[in-house]
Amino acid sequence: MLLNNRNCQYKKNSGFTLIELLIAIAIFAVLSFAAYQILQGVLRSGEISKEHDQNLVEIQRGMLLIERDFVQMVARASRTGSTDDENLQVLYAGKNTLDSDYQGIEFNRLGWANPLNLLPRSNILRVGYRVQERQLQRLYYLHPDTVSGEEPEQQVILHDIENLTFRFWGDDWVSSWNSSSEIPTGIEITITSKHYGELRRVFILPNSVVGD
């Protein structure tokens, strides 16, 4: 009877073996790693979703600004300190325009707010678009006629841009526009984005001729 009591007490105090502890630690490690992977996946998904939303908002805002500029284009040539009256055009576009890495464009538009003409400028805004360092940049001058060396104001519209091209509608689509008096009927702008691929917009322009 005394022997049986000793055996029972020994079994109660024996605890876990080393192998059991190692197995428990291994299971805990596997579960912890799985939980960490799930947490990392959730955080990464959140970052991707946030980045996607930011890119989408950027695209929407950029396209709205581009549309606002293009649909108010006017046939008005700009004088600079580096051009003479014989070489003036109402629209400049093509490779290296405004030192763009791809194609660029420069023109004048109406609708620049100047309440009661209180500001020392007109309601005509000279704007341009170019790509540098993978950024779609919007340039604008405070005056449509500038002096040599005057630097434009600059806005970054879109990031991670891989190409920028334009086409112009007269009687047909053409890749260049050379006119000193008339703007095209329509313009197609194609932006290649790293995130969204090829983005194409076509704008119908108002009838405008120099002297109107």
C-alpha positions as CSV (number, residue, x, y, z in Angstrom):
1,M,0.0,0.0,0.0
2,L,2.8,2.3,0.8
3,L,4.6,1.5,-2.4
4,N,1.5,2.3,-4.5
5,N,1.2,5.7,-2.8
6,R,4.8,6.5,-3.6
7,N,4.3,5.5,-7.3
8,C,1.2,7.8,-7.6
9,Q,3.1,10.7,-6.0
10,Y,6.0,10.2,-8.4
11,K,3.6,10.3,-11.4
12,K,2.0,13.5,-10.2
13,N,5.3,15.3,-9.8
14,S,7.0,14.1,-13.0
15,G,5.8,17.1,-15.2
16,F,6.6,17.5,-18.9
17,T,9.5,15.7,-20.6
18,L,12.1,17.6,-22.7
19,I,10.6,16.2,-25.9
20,E,7.1,17.4,-25.0
21,L,8.5,20.9,-24.3
22,L,10.3,21.0,-27.7
23,I,7.1,19.9,-29.5
24,A,5.1,22.6,-27.7
25,I,7.7,25.2,-28.6
26,A,7.8,24.1,-32.2
27,I,4.0,24.2,-32.5
28,F,4.0,27.7,-30.9
29,A,6.7,28.9,-33.3
30,V,4.7,27.6,-36.4
31,L,1.5,29.3,-35.2
32,S,3.4,32.5,-34.5
33,F,4.9,32.5,-37.9
34,A,1.6,31.8,-39.6
35,A,0.0,34.7,-37.6
36,Y,2.9,37.0,-38.6
37,Q,2.5,36.0,-42.3
38,I,-1.3,36.8,-42.1
39,L,-0.6,40.1,-40.4
40,Q,2.0,41.0,-43.0
41,G,-0.4,40.1,-45.8
42,V,-3.1,42.3,-44.3
43,L,-0.7,45.3,-43.9
44,R,0.6,44.8,-47.4
45,S,-2.9,44.7,-48.8
46,G,-3.8,47.9,-47.0
47,E,-0.7,49.6,-48.3
48,I,-1.4,48.5,-51.9
49,S,-5.1,49.6,-51.6
50,K,-4.0,53.0,-50.2
51,E,-1.4,53.4,-53.0
52,H,-4.0,52.5,-55.6
53,D,-6.5,55.0,-54.2
54,Q,-3.9,57.7,-54.2
55,N,-2.9,57.0,-57.8
56,L,-6.5,57.0,-58.8
57,V,-7.2,60.3,-57.2
58,E,-4.0,61.7,-58.8
59,I,-5.2,60.5,-62.2
60,Q,-8.7,62.0,-61.8
61,R,-7.4,65.4,-60.6
62,G,-4.7,65.4,-63.4
63,M,-7.2,64.6,-66.1
64,L,-9.6,67.3,-64.9
65,L,-6.9,69.9,-65.0
66,I,-5.8,68.8,-68.4
67,E,-9.3,68.9,-69.7
68,R,-9.9,72.4,-68.3
69,D,-6.8,73.7,-70.1
70,F,-7.4,72.1,-73.4
71,V,-11.1,72.8,-73.9
72,Q,-10.4,76.6,-73.3
73,M,-7.5,76.7,-75.9
74,V,-7.5,79.9,-78.0
75,A,-5.7,80.8,-81.2
76,R,-3.3,83.4,-79.7
77,A,0.4,83.4,-80.6
78,S,2.9,84.2,-77.8
79,R,5.9,86.4,-78.2
80,T,9.1,85.6,-76.4
81,G,12.5,87.1,-76.4
82,S,13.8,84.2,-78.6
83,T,11.2,84.3,-81.4
84,D,10.4,86.8,-84.1
85,D,6.9,87.6,-85.5
86,E,7.4,85.5,-88.6
87,N,8.0,82.2,-86.6
88,L,5.1,82.6,-84.2
89,Q,2.6,79.8,-83.9
90,V,-0.6,79.4,-81.9
91,L,0.4,75.9,-80.8
92,Y,3.8,74.3,-80.2
93,A,4.0,70.5,-79.9
94,G,6.3,67.7,-80.6
95,K,9.5,66.0,-79.4
96,N,11.6,68.0,-77.0
97,T,9.0,70.9,-76.8
98,L,9.7,72.5,-73.4
99,D,12.6,70.1,-73.0
100,S,10.3,67.2,-72.6
101,D,11.7,63.7,-72.4
102,Y,8.9,62.7,-74.8
103,Q,6.5,65.0,-76.6
104,G,5.5,68.3,-75.1
105,I,2.9,70.9,-75.9
106,E,2.5,74.7,-75.3
107,F,-0.5,76.9,-76.0
108,N,-2.7,79.7,-74.7
109,R,-6.0,79.3,-73.0
110,L,-8.8,81.6,-71.9
111,G,-10.7,81.6,-68.6
112,W,-7.9,82.5,-66.2
113,A,-9.9,84.2,-63.4
114,N,-9.1,87.9,-62.7
115,P,-12.0,89.3,-60.8
116,L,-12.7,93.0,-61.8
117,N,-9.3,93.0,-63.5
118,L,-7.6,93.8,-60.2
119,L,-4.6,91.7,-60.9
120,P,-1.8,93.0,-63.3
121,R,-2.5,90.3,-65.9
122,S,-5.0,89.3,-68.5
123,N,-7.4,86.4,-68.5
124,I,-5.2,84.6,-71.0
125,L,-2.9,81.9,-69.6
126,R,0.0,80.4,-71.4
127,V,0.4,76.7,-70.4
128,G,2.5,73.8,-71.4
129,Y,2.8,70.1,-70.6
130,R,6.0,68.0,-70.6
131,V,7.5,64.9,-69.0
132,Q,10.7,65.1,-67.1
133,E,12.1,62.6,-64.6
134,R,8.9,60.4,-65.1
135,Q,6.7,63.3,-64.0
136,L,4.0,64.9,-66.1
137,Q,4.6,68.6,-65.4
138,R,2.3,71.5,-66.1
139,L,4.0,74.8,-66.8
140,Y,2.4,78.2,-66.9
141,Y,3.5,81.8,-67.4
142,L,2.0,84.7,-65.6
143,H,1.9,86.6,-69.0
144,P,1.2,85.1,-72.5
145,D,4.1,87.2,-73.9
146,T,7.4,86.6,-72.1
147,V,10.9,88.0,-72.2
148,S,14.0,85.9,-72.8
149,G,15.0,83.9,-69.8
150,E,11.7,84.1,-67.9
151,E,11.0,80.9,-66.1
152,P,7.5,79.4,-65.9
153,E,5.7,78.2,-62.7
154,Q,5.7,74.4,-62.5
155,Q,3.2,71.8,-61.2
156,V,3.7,68.1,-61.0
157,I,0.4,66.5,-62.3
158,L,1.2,62.8,-62.5
159,H,4.0,60.5,-61.4
160,D,5.6,57.4,-63.0
161,I,4.8,58.5,-66.6
162,E,6.5,56.4,-69.3
163,N,5.4,58.2,-72.5
164,L,3.4,61.3,-73.7
165,T,2.2,61.8,-77.3
166,F,-0.3,64.1,-79.1
167,R,-2.3,64.0,-82.3
168,F,-4.3,66.8,-83.9
169,W,-7.5,66.7,-86.0
170,G,-8.0,69.0,-88.9
171,D,-9.4,67.1,-91.9
172,D,-7.7,64.0,-90.5
173,W,-5.5,62.9,-87.6
174,V,-1.9,64.3,-87.9
175,S,1.1,64.0,-85.6
176,S,2.1,67.7,-85.8
177,W,0.4,71.1,-86.1
178,N,2.0,74.1,-87.7
179,S,-0.3,77.1,-87.9
180,S,0.3,80.7,-87.1
181,S,-3.5,81.5,-87.1
182,E,-5.7,78.5,-86.3
183,I,-5.9,75.8,-83.6
184,P,-7.0,72.2,-84.5
185,T,-10.6,71.0,-84.2
186,G,-9.6,68.3,-81.8
187,I,-6.6,67.0,-79.9
188,E,-5.8,63.5,-78.7
189,I,-3.5,63.1,-75.8
190,T,-2.0,59.7,-74.9
191,I,-0.3,59.2,-71.5
192,T,1.4,56.0,-70.7
193,S,1.4,55.4,-66.9
194,K,3.3,52.7,-65.0
195,H,0.2,52.0,-62.9
196,Y,-2.7,52.3,-65.4
197,G,-1.1,51.6,-68.8
198,E,-2.2,53.7,-71.7
199,L,-4.6,56.6,-71.0
200,R,-6.1,58.3,-74.0
201,R,-8.4,61.3,-74.1
202,V,-9.8,63.3,-77.0
203,F,-10.8,66.9,-76.6
204,I,-13.0,68.9,-79.0
205,L,-11.6,72.4,-79.2
206,P,-13.6,75.6,-79.7
207,N,-13.4,77.3,-83.1
208,S,-10.7,79.9,-82.8
209,V,-8.7,81.8,-85.3
210,V,-6.2,84.7,-84.8
211,G,-8.1,87.9,-85.2
212,D,-11.5,86.5,-84.0
